[in-house]
Amino acid sequence: MLTENNWLSYSFDDGPIHGKKLSANAEFKFYISPDVKLKNLSYLESLKNNAAIMRDNFREPFDVLLSGGIDSEVIVRTFRDLGIKQNVITFRLENNYNVKDVAAAQNICQELNIPLTIIDWNLEQWINNHAYDAYQNSYCPMLEKMIRFGWLEYLDNIPVFGEGEPYWRIDDNGQWRFHWGEDDFIAGVNGRNVGRTVIGEWYAYTPEVCISFSKLPLIQKLIANEMPGKVSSWSSRSLIHQAIWPSIKHRPKMVGYEGQTGDPATRPQFLTDFYNQVMQKTQCTVYKYTLDEMQGWFK
């Protein structure tokens, strides 16, 4: 995890701050700095502030990983609007596993007149030769996100992943809660593990993004149960960001391995086998906050 002035840090169990996960059942713990001075920003202002601080803290260009989804598209658009130099990169898997994501990334970059670098990468080969070692070094609970560890050797600049995005969901008791889980911070945690600067949780780099997102009128309606039938903010992301960039397209959630004709839950059998044999019992800690609890972070 990499955040501005370590406003948000972590440990596993009672180990050292930013220490490694040493077992599959270790608990991921958050720590919020008491020194945070929260800026009163709108959501759009917070996105721009987030990007501007990264530009000031690090050397351009950034290597932005564009999956074709909205989360990474927001990064590309924000950097572009601020004139921040970026190399936009998509990894293309064998057997056309992620052909839909690659096509979406190409369409986004064509619209924005931004060059797209496509890197061909063999997923099954990485699983067979490197995935077990990557897991033993991280006890990562989510295979799809651990796969990205293998991409770092292809990236010369600071990699940027669109993780840590704000997410609200209703629980079994009908209470709306903001969700942050260990899996939202995996890329940044792995960067620390391997001694590499990685902005893994772009949306959590500064605290204002999640706070301002939660104040959006649409999110406030969700929290107040004024939108019957909605169970999360996930399907509202397109509408929220279309208010900023009208040309953003609504895309169904993909896992990135559907191929041309597969449904959104399709995965190659070798991924399922590896997960079941190696990773299945790995704990993934998730924290859930009410709006009042979030607002109490910075008092």
Secondary structure in CASP SS format (residue, H / E / C, confidence):
PFRMAT SS
TARGET T0000
AUTHOR 0000-0000-0000
METHOD secondary structure of the structure
MODEL  1
M C 1.00
L C 1.00
T C 1.00
E H 1.00
N H 1.00
N H 1.00
W C 1.00
L E 1.00
S E 1.00
Y E 1.00
S E 1.00
F E 1.00
D C 1.00
D C 1.00
G C 1.00
P C 1.00
I C 1.00
H C 1.00
G C 1.00
K C 1.00
K C 1.00
L C 1.00
S C 1.00
A C 1.00
N C 1.00
A C 1.00
E C 1.00
F E 1.00
K E 1.00
F E 1.00
Y E 1.00
I E 1.00
S C 1.00
P C 1.00
D C 1.00
V C 1.00
K C 1.00
L C 1.00
K C 1.00
N C 1.00
L C 1.00
S C 1.00
Y H 1.00
L H 1.00
E H 1.00
S H 1.00
L H 1.00
K H 1.00
N H 1.00
N H 1.00
A H 1.00
A H 1.00
I H 1.00
M H 1.00
R H 1.00
D H 1.00
N H 1.00
F C 1.00
R C 1.00
E C 1.00
P C 1.00
F E 1.00
D E 1.00
V E 1.00
L E 1.00
L C 1.00
S C 1.00
G C 1.00
G C 1.00
I H 1.00
D H 1.00
S H 1.00
E H 1.00
V H 1.00
I H 1.00
V H 1.00
R H 1.00
T H 1.00
F H 1.00
R H 1.00
D H 1.00
L C 1.00
G C 1.00
I C 1.00
K C 1.00
Q E 1.00
N E 1.00
V E 1.00
I E 1.00
T E 1.00
F E 1.00
R E 1.00
L E 1.00
E H 1.00
N H 1.00
N H 1.00
Y C 1.00
N C 1.00
V H 1.00
K H 1.00
D H 1.00
V H 1.00
A H 1.00
A H 1.00
A H 1.00
Q H 1.00
N H 1.00
I H 1.00
C H 1.00
Q H 1.00
E H 1.00
L H 1.00
N C 1.00
I C 1.00
P C 1.00
L E 1.00
T E 1.00
I E 1.00
I E 1.00
D E 1.00
W E 1.00
N C 1.00
L H 1.00
E H 1.00
Q H 1.00
W H 1.00
I H 1.00
N H 1.00
N H 1.00
H C 1.00
A H 1.00
Y H 1.00
D H 1.00
A H 1.00
Y H 1.00
Q H 1.00
N H 1.00
S H 1.00
Y C 1.00
C C 1.00
P C 1.00
M C 1.00
L H 1.00
E H 1.00
K H 1.00
M H 1.00
I H 1.00
R H 1.00
F H 1.00
G H 1.00
W H 1.00
L H 1.00
E H 1.00
Y H 1.00
L C 1.00
D C 1.00
N C 1.00
I E 1.00
P E 1.00
V E 1.00
F C 1.00
G E 1.00
E C 1.00
G C 1.00
E C 1.00
P C 1.00
Y C 1.00
W E 1.00
R E 1.00
I E 1.00
D C 1.00
D C 1.00
N C 1.00
G C 1.00
Q C 1.00
W E 1.00
R E 1.00
F E 1.00
H E 1.00
W E 1.00
G E 1.00
E H 1.00
D H 1.00
D H 1.00
F H 1.00
I H 1.00
A H 1.00
G H 1.00
V H 1.00
N H 1.00
G H 1.00
R H 1.00
N H 1.00
V C 1.00
G C 1.00
R C 1.00
T C 1.00
V C 1.00
I E 1.00
G C 1.00
E E 1.00
W H 1.00
Y H 1.00
A H 1.00
Y C 1.00
T C 1.00
P C 1.00
E H 1.00
V H 1.00
C H 1.00
I H 1.00
S H 1.00
F H 1.00
S H 1.00
K C 1.00
L C 1.00
P H 1.00
L H 1.00
I H 1.00
Q H 1.00
K H 1.00
L H 1.00
I H 1.00
A C 1.00
N C 1.00
E C 1.00
M C 1.00
P C 1.00
G C 1.00
K C 1.00
V C 1.00
S E 1.00
S C 1.00
W H 1.00
S H 1.00
S H 1.00
R H 1.00
S H 1.00
L H 1.00
I H 1.00
H H 1.00
Q H 1.00
A C 1.00
I C 1.00
W C 1.00
P C 1.00
S C 1.00
I C 1.00
K C 1.00
H C 1.00
R C 1.00
P C 1.00
K C 1.00
M C 1.00
V C 1.00
G C 1.00
Y C 1.00
E C 1.00
G C 1.00
Q C 1.00
T C 1.00
G C 1.00
D C 1.00
P C 1.00
A C 1.00
T C 1.00
R C 1.00
P C 1.00
Q H 1.00
F H 1.00
L H 1.00
T H 1.00
D H 1.00
F H 1.00
Y H 1.00
N H 1.00
Q H 1.00
V H 1.00
M H 1.00
Q C 1.00
K C 1.00
T C 1.00
Q C 1.00
C C 1.00
T C 1.00
V E 1.00
Y E 1.00
K E 1.00
Y E 1.00
T C 1.00
L H 1.00
D H 1.00
E H 1.00
M H 1.00
Q H 1.00
G H 1.00
W H 1.00
F H 1.00
K C 1.00
END
